Structures are given as structure tokens and as C-alpha cells.
Amino acid sequence: MPSGTTQVPNITASTDNEAVKIDIQQSQSTTGRAIVNCDYNGVVKTYNIHFTDK
């Protein structure tokens, strides 16, 4: 993210498969981490998105 950014990014996710359930834990700061969990029939894939100053 550009240096000096003060607004915390809002992460979104979508799927075209209705069986996939998505849970998003938003970052609390501009240098934090957002977590996206995608659950398909009990198999969960987790994506960690780390924000840093540039």
C-alpha cells in the first residue's frame, strides 16, 4: 500500500459455487492481516493477506 495510507482496506471474496462458504476476517490496521477462509464440504482453504507500507 502507498506510504501514508490511513484507510484500512476492505477485502471481499466471491464464488460461483453455492456449496463454498466464505468467511472473511478483516484487517484492523493498514499494516495488519486479513484472513479469508473458503469451506467446501468441510475442506477449508485459508488465504492470508498481509498489508505493508511501501
N, CA, C and O of each residue as an XYZ file, in Angstrom:
216
protein
N       0.838     -1.160      0.000
C       0.000      0.000      0.000
C       0.889      1.230      0.000
O       1.989      1.203      0.551
N       0.426      2.295     -0.607
C       1.232      3.517     -0.618
C       1.491      4.028      0.799
O       0.623      3.955      1.668
N       2.669      4.534      1.008
C       3.020      5.092      2.305
C       2.059      6.227      2.654
O       1.705      7.028      1.789
N       1.642      6.297      3.901
C       0.728      7.344      4.335
C      -0.739      6.970      4.230
O      -1.603      7.756      4.621
N      -1.038      5.790      3.710
C      -2.427      5.347      3.620
C      -2.997      5.194      5.021
O      -2.379      4.567      5.881
N      -4.175      5.767      5.252
C      -4.782      5.687      6.585
C      -6.055      4.851      6.601
O      -6.494      4.430      7.671
N      -6.652      4.603      5.454
C      -7.882      3.820      5.401
C      -7.551      2.326      5.298
O      -6.788      1.906      4.428
N      -8.131      1.545      6.190
C      -7.907      0.102      6.188
C      -8.650     -0.501      4.988
O      -9.841     -0.246      4.811
N      -7.957     -1.299      4.160
C      -8.616     -1.914      3.006
C      -9.726     -2.878      3.431
O      -9.635     -3.524      4.475
N     -10.761     -2.965      2.619
C     -11.862     -3.892      2.851
C     -11.743     -5.031      1.843
O     -11.845     -4.810      0.636
N     -11.532     -6.232      2.332
C     -11.366     -7.403      1.477
C     -12.732     -8.025      1.193
O     -13.569     -8.147      2.087
N     -12.942     -8.413     -0.057
C     -14.152     -9.142     -0.433
C     -13.744    -10.412     -1.162
O     -12.640    -10.508     -1.696
N     -14.638    -11.373     -1.178
C     -14.397    -12.623     -1.903
C     -15.739    -13.154     -2.381
O     -16.773    -12.930     -1.753
N     -15.704    -13.852     -3.489
C     -16.938    -14.430     -4.016
C     -16.638    -15.766     -4.667
O     -15.485    -16.097     -4.942
N     -17.693    -16.523     -4.909
C     -17.573    -17.822     -5.555
C     -18.788    -18.049     -6.443
O     -19.861    -17.496     -6.203
N     -18.607    -18.855     -7.452
C     -19.743    -19.218     -8.290
C     -20.327    -20.573     -7.876
O     -21.251    -21.078     -8.514
N     -19.781    -21.153     -6.807
C     -20.238    -22.445     -6.303
C     -20.978    -22.220     -4.986
O     -20.366    -21.825     -3.993
N     -22.277    -22.465     -4.968
C     -23.080    -22.225     -3.773
C     -22.693    -23.106     -2.594
O     -23.071    -22.804     -1.462
N     -21.952    -24.185     -2.823
C     -21.527    -25.081     -1.742
C     -20.326    -24.529     -0.980
O     -20.012    -25.014      0.106
N     -19.654    -23.528     -1.529
C     -18.491    -22.933     -0.872
C     -18.962    -21.817      0.056
O     -19.661    -20.895     -0.365
N     -18.573    -21.915      1.308
C     -18.898    -20.888      2.296
C     -17.640    -20.060      2.544
O     -16.566    -20.611      2.787
N     -17.775    -18.748      2.481
C     -16.639    -17.848      2.640
C     -16.788    -17.071      3.937
O     -17.855    -16.536      4.237
N     -15.693    -17.017      4.712
C     -15.641    -16.237      5.942
C     -14.426    -15.309      5.843
O     -13.318    -15.759      5.554
N     -14.641    -14.020      6.084
C     -13.555    -13.044      5.978
C     -13.369    -12.354      7.316
O     -14.320    -11.833      7.900
N     -12.129    -12.357      7.795
C     -11.746    -11.589      8.981
C     -10.952    -10.397      8.474
O      -9.827    -10.552      7.999
N     -11.529     -9.219      8.574
C     -10.896     -8.013      8.051
C      -9.704     -7.603      8.910
O      -9.661     -7.876     10.110
N      -8.747     -6.948      8.277
C      -7.607     -6.393      8.999
C      -8.096     -5.238      9.873
O      -9.058     -4.552      9.527
N      -7.439     -5.034     10.981
C      -7.779     -3.936     11.879
C      -6.877     -2.724     11.673
O      -7.089     -1.675     12.283
N      -5.861     -2.871     10.803
C      -4.946     -1.749     10.565
C      -4.406     -1.818      9.143
O      -4.578     -2.818      8.446
N      -3.754     -0.743      8.727
C      -3.194     -0.686      7.376
C      -1.935     -1.526      7.233
O      -1.442     -1.722      6.122
N      -1.411     -2.022      8.344
C      -0.236     -2.904      8.280
C      -0.547     -4.272      8.879
O       0.353     -5.010      9.280
N      -1.826     -4.592      8.931
C      -2.261     -5.854      9.527
C      -2.441     -6.959      8.504
O      -1.803     -6.981      7.451
N      -3.332     -7.874      8.850
C      -3.568     -9.051      8.019
C      -5.059     -9.326      7.950
O      -5.759     -9.238      8.959
N      -5.544     -9.656      6.769
C      -6.912    -10.130      6.583
C      -6.836    -11.630      6.316
O      -5.875    -12.114      5.717
N      -7.844    -12.354      6.758
C      -7.871    -13.800      6.584
C      -9.172    -14.178      5.880
O     -10.259    -13.774      6.292
N      -9.039    -14.960      4.811
C     -10.206    -15.442      4.069
C     -10.210    -16.964      4.143
O      -9.258    -17.618      3.716
N     -11.289    -17.520      4.688
C     -11.461    -18.970      4.750
C     -12.543    -19.372      3.769
O     -13.633    -18.800      3.766
N     -12.240    -20.359      2.934
C     -13.192    -20.906      1.976
C     -13.426    -22.369      2.349
O     -12.510    -23.189      2.303
N     -14.662    -22.676      2.715
C     -15.022    -24.011      3.201
C     -15.892    -24.709      2.155
O     -16.996    -24.260      1.844
N     -15.377    -25.803      1.627
C     -16.129    -26.608      0.660
C     -16.290    -28.007      1.231
O     -15.356    -28.808      1.217
N     -17.478    -28.292      1.729
C     -17.789    -29.602      2.306
C     -16.797    -30.020      3.393
O     -16.390    -31.180      3.461
N     -16.414    -29.066      4.239
C     -15.501    -29.358      5.340
C     -14.029    -29.222      5.008
O     -13.189    -29.300      5.905
N     -13.694    -29.022      3.745
C     -12.304    -28.786      3.348
C     -12.115    -27.278      3.291
O     -12.733    -26.593      2.476
N     -11.253    -26.768      4.167
C     -11.073    -25.323      4.282
C      -9.727    -24.909      3.703
O      -8.688    -25.477      4.039
N      -9.765    -23.914      2.831
C      -8.545    -23.278      2.338
C      -8.501    -21.890      2.956
O      -9.494    -21.161      2.944
N      -7.345    -21.531      3.497
C      -7.178    -20.251      4.162
C      -6.203    -19.394      3.375
O      -5.125    -19.847      2.991
N      -6.597    -18.151      3.139
C      -5.758    -17.184      2.437
C      -5.464    -16.044      3.396
O      -6.382    -15.422      3.932
N      -4.184    -15.770      3.612
C      -3.744    -14.672      4.467
C      -3.282    -13.535      3.569
O      -2.449    -13.728      2.683
N      -3.829    -12.352      3.804
C      -3.458    -11.176      3.019
C      -2.787    -10.202      3.976
O      -3.427     -9.667      4.881
N      -1.499     -9.976      3.770
C      -0.718     -9.099      4.647
C      -0.565     -7.734      3.983
O      -0.224     -7.637      2.804
N      -0.822     -6.680      4.761
C      -0.668     -5.317      4.274
C       0.614     -4.721      4.856
O       0.904     -4.877      6.042
N       1.365     -4.046      4.010
C       2.582     -3.388      4.444
C       2.665     -2.020      3.784
O       2.047     -1.788      2.745
N       3.429     -1.112      4.388
C       3.692      0.187      3.780
C       4.721      0.026      2.679
O       5.651     -0.774      2.788
N       4.546      0.786      1.634
C       5.505      0.734      0.540
C       6.545      1.806      0.707
O       7.447      1.924     -0.122
